[in-house]
Amino acid sequence: MYRMPRDIVAGLAGRDVRGLGLPEEQLYLERYCMRRGLPGMPHYDYYVAFGFFRIAAILHGIKGRVIRGTAASAQARDRARRFPDLAALAWEQALHAGAR
């Protein structure tokens, strides 16, 4: 969520995470690896891209429910309209991770 814009699923990109009482992304990752006993996470950018695509797929499903009139949430239409933005962000992150 560190790289997710805040207007898409409450992301943290561009926010003062330290002001929110959260560690910076790199420190968070280092602590995670330390606690898991991992030497590092060389494919972290891939995992971020995968997470973005996963959430984009969920938003696409919400969009389908909005179109069919079966969406349960009052925020469904607003969430669904963010699908193209998140799909583009996911692809951008995938390219950053080495996709061709």
VOBA-1610 file (N, C-alpha, C; in pm, whole numbers, padded with zeros to 5 digits, always signed):
BEGIN
Met+00081-00120+00000Met+00000+00000+00000Met+00086+00127+00000Tyr+00215+00111+00021Tyr+00303+00228+00020Tyr+00303+00298-00115Arg+00289+00223-00223Arg+00297+00282-00357Arg+00160+00309-00419Met+00055+00272-00348Met-00082+00291-00397Met-00126+00435-00369Pro-00175+00506-00472Pro-00226+00642-00448Pro-00339+00639-00345Arg-00347+00743-00266Arg-00444+00741-00156Arg-00588+00747-00202Asp-00612+00788-00326Asp-00750+00791-00374Asp-00792+00656-00434Ile-00701+00559-00433Ile-00735+00423-00476Ile-00717+00333-00354Val-00823+00285-00299Val-00820+00191-00187Val-00728+00237-00073Ala-00739+00361-00034Ala-00668+00415+00083Ala-00517+00391+00081Gly-00455+00418-00033Gly-00311+00399-00044Gly-00231+00503+00033Leu-00102+00478+00043Leu-00012+00566+00119Leu+00081+00649+00033Ala+00080+00631-00099Ala+00171+00705-00187Ala+00151+00855-00169Gly+00261+00926-00152Gly+00256+01070-00138Gly+00216+01119+00001Arg+00191+01027+00091Arg+00154+01066+00228Arg+00276+01067+00318Asp+00267+01140+00425Asp+00373+01144+00526Asp+00354+01024+00617Val+00413+00910+00578Val+00391+00788+00656Val+00449+00800+00796Arg+00559+00869+00809Arg+00617+00888+00944Arg+00521+00968+01031Gly+00455+01067+00971Gly+00356+01145+01044Gly+00236+01062+01085Leu+00211+00954+01013Leu+00103+00862+01046Leu+00147+00756+01147Gly+00275+00762+01185Gly+00327+00665+01280Gly+00371+00534+01217Leu+00392+00536+01085Leu+00434+00416+01013Leu+00579+00429+00969Pro+00649+00316+00957Pro+00786+00323+00906Pro+00785+00346+00755Glu+00895+00400+00703Glu+00911+00414+00558Glu+00908+00274+00495Glu+00876+00267+00368Glu+00861+00138+00299Glu+00986+00052+00313Gln+01103+00107+00289Gln+01227+00029+00294Gln+01251-00028+00434Leu+01228+00052+00536Leu+01245+00005+00674Leu+01144-00104+00706Tyr+01021-00087+00661Tyr+00918-00189+00681Tyr+00961-00321+00618Leu+01011-00314+00495Leu+01056-00433+00425Leu+01174-00498+00496Glu+01269-00418+00542Glu+01384-00472+00615Glu+01340-00543+00743Arg+01249-00483+00816Arg+01199-00545+00940Arg+01123-00673+00911Tyr+01043-00671+00805Tyr+00969-00791+00766Tyr+01066-00905+00737Cys+01167-00878+00657Cys+01265-00981+00622Cys+01340-01030+00745Met+01376-00938+00834Met+01447-00976+00955Met+01361-01069+01040Arg+01236-01035+01058Arg+01147-01117+01142Arg+01117-01252+01078Arg+01119-01258+00947Arg+01095-01384+00876Arg+01223-01465+00857Gly+01337-01404+00892Gly+01464-01473+00873Gly+01506-01479+00727Leu+01463-01383+00648Leu+01496-01378+00506Leu+01616-01286+00485Pro+01704-01322+00392Pro+01819-01234+00365Pro+01780-01106+00292Gly+01665-01103+00235Gly+01615-00989+00159Gly+01500-01035+00073Met+01449-00947-00008Met+01338-00980-00097Met+01368-00921-00234Pro+01451-00991-00313Pro+01496-00935-00440Pro+01384-00912-00542His+01273-00980-00528His+01164-00965-00626His+01047-00885-00568Tyr+01076-00800-00473Tyr+00972-00722-00405Tyr+00887-00642-00504Asp+00951-00581-00604Asp+00875-00501-00702Asp+00773-00587-00776Tyr+00808-00713-00802Tyr+00714-00806-00865Tyr+00593-00828-00773Tyr+00618-00848-00644Tyr+00509-00871-00550Tyr+00417-00749-00541Val+00474-00631-00547Val+00393-00508-00546Val+00305-00505-00671Ala+00363-00536-00787Ala+00285-00539-00912Ala+00173-00642-00903Phe+00205-00760-00851Phe+00104-00865-00837Phe-00010-00817-00747Gly+00024-00752-00637Gly-00079-00700-00547Gly-00168-00597-00614Phe-00107-00510-00696Phe-00186-00411-00769Phe-00280-00478-00868Phe-00230-00579-00942Phe-00316-00650-01037Phe-00429-00722-00964Arg-00399-00777-00848Arg-00501-00847-00770Arg-00613-00751-00731Ile-00578-00635-00680Ile-00680-00537-00641Ile-00754-00485-00764Ala-00683-00467-00876Ala-00748-00424-01000Ala-00853-00527-01044Ala-00820-00656-01030Ala-00915-00761-01066Ala-01039-00755-00976Ile-01018-00727-00849Ile-01131-00713-00757Ile-01218-00595-00799Leu-01155-00482-00833Leu-01231-00365-00877Leu-01307-00394-01006His-01248-00474-01093His-01317-00512-01217His-01442-00594-01185Gly-01430-00682-01088Gly-01547-00759-01046Gly-01655-00670-00987Ile-01614-00571-00910Ile-01710-00475-00854Ile-01778-00399-00967Lys-01700-00361-01070Lys-01757-00291-01185Lys-01866-00375-01250Gly-01841-00504-01265Gly-01941-00593-01322Gly-02068-00596-01239Arg-02053-00599-01108Arg-02171-00599-01021Arg-02246-00466-01028Val-02172-00357-01043Val-02238-00226-01059Val-02320-00226-01187Ile-02263-00275-01296Ile-02332-00279-01425Ile-02458-00365-01417Arg-02448-00480-01347Arg-02562-00571-01335Arg-02663-00525-01229Gly-02625-00425-01150Gly-02715-00377-01045Gly-02715-00462-00920Thr-02611-00542-00901Thr-02606-00631-00785Thr-02499-00591-00683Ala-02440-00473-00699Ala-02336-00428-00606Ala-02398-00402-00469Ala-02330-00450-00365Ala-02383-00438-00229Ala-02341-00310-00158Ser-02233-00250-00201Ser-02177-00134-00131Ser-02221-00002-00194Ala-02243+00096-00109Ala-02277+00229-00157Ala-02158+00293-00229Gln-02037+00250-00198Gln-01916+00304-00261Gln-01875+00225-00386Ala-01951+00126-00425Ala-01912+00037-00534Ala-01886+00112-00664Arg-01973+00202-00702Arg-01957+00274-00829Arg-01828+00356-00827Asp-01799+00423-00716Asp-01676+00502-00706Asp-01553+00411-00713Arg-01557+00299-00644Arg-01444+00205-00648Arg-01424+00152-00790Ala-01533+00115-00855Ala-01526+00056-00989Ala-01466+00153-01090Arg-01493+00280-01076Arg-01441+00377-01173Arg-01290+00390-01163Arg-01228+00343-01057Arg-01083+00350-01040Arg-01010+00232-01104Phe-01086+00134-01154Phe-01025+00015-01214Phe-00922+00049-01322Pro-00954+00133-01423Pro-00854+00161-01527Pro-00726+00224-01473Asp-00741+00313-01375Asp-00623+00377-01316Asp-00534+00275-01247Leu-00596+00186-01172Leu-00518+00087-01099Leu-00458-00016-01194Ala-00529-00054-01298Ala-00473-00147-01396Ala-00350-00086-01463Ala-00357+00042-01495Ala-00241+00111-01555Ala-00126+00120-01457Leu-00155+00148-01332Leu-00051+00154-01229Leu+00012+00017-01209Ala-00069-00087-01212Ala-00017-00224-01198Ala+00079-00256-01312Trp+00041-00219-01434Trp+00129-00245-01548Trp+00259-00165-01536Glu+00248-00040-01494Glu+00367+00043-01474Glu+00460-00021-01371Gln+00403-00073-01263Gln+00483-00140-01160Gln+00543-00269-01216Ala+00468-00341-01299Ala+00520-00464-01360Ala+00639-00433-01450Leu+00630-00326-01526Leu+00743-00285-01610Leu+00864-00249-01523His+00839-00181-01412His+00946-00147-01318His+01011-00274-01262Ala+00930-00379-01247Ala+00979-00506-01193Ala+01049-00590-01299Gly+01043-00547-01425Gly+01115-00618-01530Gly+01029-00682-01637Ala+00898-00661-01634Ala+00811-00717-01738Ala+00846-00654-01872Arg+00825-00730-01978Arg+00850-00680-02114Arg+00729-00701-02200
//
